[in-house]
Amino acid sequence: MKLRQKDVLGLEGVSSGEIELILDTAKEMKTILDSNKKRVNYLQGRTVVTLFYENSTRTRVSFELAAKYMGAHAVNVSVGSSSVQKGETLIDTGRTLDAMGADIVVIRHNRAGAPHLLAKNINASVINAGDGMHEHPTQALLDMFTMREHFGKLEGLKVAIVGDIYHSRVARSNIIGLTTMGAHVKVFAPSTLLPVGMEELGSVKVCNTMEEALEGCDVVMGLRIQLERQKKALFPSAYEYSRFFGLNNENVKDLGSDVLFMHPGPVNRGLEMTSNIIDSDQSVINLQVTNGVAVRMALLYLLTGREDI
Ligand code: CP
């Protein structure tokens, strides 16, 4: 089985079979990461370019490492010092990378739909590394990989997503992906940080209290407050946000010891989650980062035309 599309632009329209294929391939890739050598030649002669118009640590570095571990040429375009600053359009930048032989362009952009525009206009495969408030498919895939690795399955899992749902492309991709895989998703957020029509994204339950969101869940996913995307104040103060919508010892005290705490990062410690949750044995935040490399290796591998290994 292969991926149907040339690009990975979002999880909307991606089948459960394709998600399984990516996660199964990532499982194989993780054995390479766990080996001392961390080196295979699956992408020998291929060129992977990261083109990030927004800041990133995890996503950009993990794509670069994934490409390098598989023998590809990995190049990062530093947008701040590139010809974008001279007014070059996204399409022209993409065509320039195409002309230099890029096989895969990984793009992060503050505008929703930018990866789709690029994908329509260049020959290279395009991977969406986050577009505005739209989707962050590779983050959701690594989150699903981490859940499946721990619980052995996604079907029937109960996942509570708590925080700034409105601005979160991570939440959107996770809701689409998790519901495609048969998981049950509950969300809890200040009403000002909850999009209208939430339930239409999948079978999502919108909760009115933190207690309702956390009850019976297997996974609790906190989200970063995205102050850079807020044009006006959408909650009264950081203190009130952390008190009513943050995860802390008090509101998680009745959860079982097998419940996982997740966060896509970067975390605003004490605002979305207290440090003792972030650093607890039930937190898999660092494991998510490790698994991100395996998932991105799988995507690079599958997009260069390889079938499952
Ligand atoms: N989770 C995530 O996308 O992190 P970065 O912004 O560091 O890439």
Boltz pocket constraint, residues with backbone or C-beta under 6 A from the ligand:
constraints:
  - pocket:
      binder: B
      contacts: [[A, 55], [A, 56], [A, 57], [A, 58], [A, 59], [A, 60], [A, 129], [A, 130], [A, 139], [A, 264], [A, 265], [A, 266]]
      max_distance: 6.0
